[in-house]
Amino acid sequence: GIPVEEEPEKKSPAGVIFGTLLAMIVIGGAGYWFMNNRSNPKENALIVYKAFSKLDFKSMYPLVAFNDKDKAKYPDADKFDAENQAKLNGSDPMAAMAKQALSSLSDISVGEPVINGDKADVPSSSTMTMNGQTLKFKGTVHMIKQGGIWKLDATGSEAQSEQMGRDLIGQPDLGGGGGGPAPTSSK
């Protein structure tokens, strides 16, 4: 006989709505995962450490998590850079020594992070050459996850931030398993 065209199967509006909602949930979940996992502490710790060694505070700025007081003090990368450059270029002899030490760093590397929730400790190492002496250093870069991005954790007090800077470079590795975070001083 004569072929009869079959009517296309009608989709129920409920099925279309359910399918659309399911697709939105899957896409939204993937977007949420991406927004909260768009960086890793190891990569960002290396970026921060290299910028720090070059005294490139503008490059560091987006990867530093500040406490509320410092967020107000450093509203942008230019202010953060200007303040840190002023400290390093001032008349304090310790600042001049710190500047020389930082600019002598080479062979900067980081190891596998130890992640605990939204915080991570990333082992770091570098070589410092000053006055004809070469020392290997081992330290720890303290990172915190903010808005899906791993940043240098400067969310504590000023004293904790200073300690964080000392931990970043660490201690000379004298071959006896030394190194690690700098000892905390009691004031």
C-alpha positions in Angstrom: 0.0 0.0 0.0 0.6 3.6 0.2 3.1 4.6 2.8 1.6 6.6 5.6 3.6 9.2 7.3 3.6 8.5 11.0 3.1 11.5 13.3 6.3 12.4 15.1 6.2 11.4 18.8 5.2 14.4 20.9 7.5 15.2 23.8 5.7 16.0 27.0 6.5 19.5 28.4 7.4 17.9 31.7 10.1 15.8 30.0 11.6 18.8 28.3 11.6 20.8 31.5 13.2 17.9 33.4 15.9 17.5 30.7 16.6 21.2 30.7 16.9 21.3 34.5 19.2 18.3 34.6 21.5 19.9 31.9 21.6 23.1 34.0 22.5 21.3 37.1 25.3 19.4 35.4 26.7 22.5 33.8 26.3 24.5 37.0 28.1 21.8 39.0 30.9 21.7 36.5 31.2 25.5 36.6 31.1 25.5 40.4 33.9 22.8 40.5 36.0 24.9 38.0 35.6 28.1 39.9 36.7 26.4 43.1 39.6 24.4 41.6 41.1 26.7 38.9 44.5 26.7 40.4 46.7 24.5 42.5 49.0 25.4 45.5 52.2 24.0 43.9 52.0 26.1 40.8 51.0 29.3 42.6 53.6 28.8 45.3 56.3 28.7 42.6 54.9 31.8 40.9 54.9 33.7 44.3 58.4 32.6 45.3 59.9 33.5 41.9 58.2 36.9 42.0 59.3 37.5 45.6 62.9 36.7 44.7 62.8 39.3 41.8 61.2 41.8 44.2 58.2 41.8 41.8 55.5 42.7 44.2 53.1 43.7 41.5 53.1 40.2 40.1 52.7 38.7 43.6 49.8 40.9 44.6 46.9 38.8 43.0 48.3 35.7 44.6 48.5 37.1 48.2 45.6 36.6 50.6 45.6 39.6 53.0 44.0 40.1 56.3 41.3 42.9 56.5 43.8 45.5 57.8 46.2 44.8 54.9 43.5 44.7 52.3 42.7 48.3 53.2 46.4 49.2 53.4 47.1 47.7 49.9 44.0 48.2 47.8 45.9 47.5 44.6 49.2 46.1 43.2 50.7 49.5 42.7 50.3 50.4 46.4 51.6 47.0 47.5 54.6 47.4 45.3 55.4 51.0 46.3 55.2 50.2 50.0 57.5 47.1 49.7 60.0 48.8 47.4 60.1 51.8 49.9 60.9 49.4 52.7 63.7 47.6 50.7 65.2 50.9 49.4 65.1 52.7 52.7 68.1 53.5 54.9 67.7 50.4 57.1 70.9 48.2 56.7 68.8 45.1 57.3 66.6 46.0 54.3 69.6 46.4 52.1 70.8 43.0 53.2 67.4 41.4 52.6 67.2 43.0 49.1 70.7 41.6 48.3 69.8 38.2 49.7 66.5 38.0 47.8 68.0 39.1 44.5 70.7 36.4 44.9 68.3 33.5 45.0 68.4 30.9 42.2 67.3 27.3 41.6 63.9 28.1 43.1 61.7 25.1 43.2 58.7 23.7 45.1 57.6 20.2 46.1 54.3 18.5 46.5 51.9 20.3 48.8 50.4 19.0 52.0 46.8 20.1 51.7 44.6 20.4 54.8 41.2 21.8 53.8 41.6 25.3 52.4 45.2 25.5 53.5 48.4 24.0 52.1 52.1 23.9 53.0 54.3 23.6 49.9 57.9 22.7 50.5 60.3 25.1 48.8 64.0 25.2 48.1 66.5 27.7 46.6 70.1 28.5 46.4 71.5 31.8 47.8 74.9 33.1 46.9 76.3 36.0 48.9 79.9 37.1 49.5 81.2 34.1 47.6 79.3 31.7 49.8 76.6 29.4 48.3 73.9 27.9 50.5 70.9 25.7 49.7 67.8 26.7 51.6 64.7 24.7 52.4 61.4 26.3 53.5 57.7 26.2 53.3 55.3 28.3 51.3 52.0 28.7 53.3 49.0 28.9 51.0 45.3 29.4 51.5 42.5 28.9 49.0 40.3 31.9 48.4 37.6 32.0 45.8 39.0 28.8 44.2 42.5 30.3 43.9 45.5 29.3 46.0 47.3 32.3 47.4 50.1 33.1 49.8 48.6 33.1 53.2 49.2 36.6 54.7 45.8 36.5 56.6 47.4 36.5 60.0 48.9 39.2 62.1 51.9 41.3 61.0 54.2 39.1 63.1 52.7 36.0 61.5 53.2 37.6 58.0 56.8 38.3 58.9 57.2 34.6 60.0 55.5 33.5 56.7 58.2 35.4 54.8 61.0 33.7 56.8 59.3 30.3 56.3 59.1 30.9 52.5 62.9 31.1 52.2 63.5 28.8 55.2 66.8 27.7 56.7 70.1 26.7 55.2 70.1 23.0 54.4 73.4 21.9 56.0 73.0 18.3 54.8 71.9 17.0 58.2 68.2 17.0 57.3 67.9 20.6 58.4 65.9 23.2 56.7 62.2 23.6 56.9 60.4 26.6 58.4 62.4 29.2 60.3 62.2 28.9 64.0 59.6 31.1 65.6 61.1 33.8 67.7 59.5 34.8 71.0 59.3 38.5 71.7 
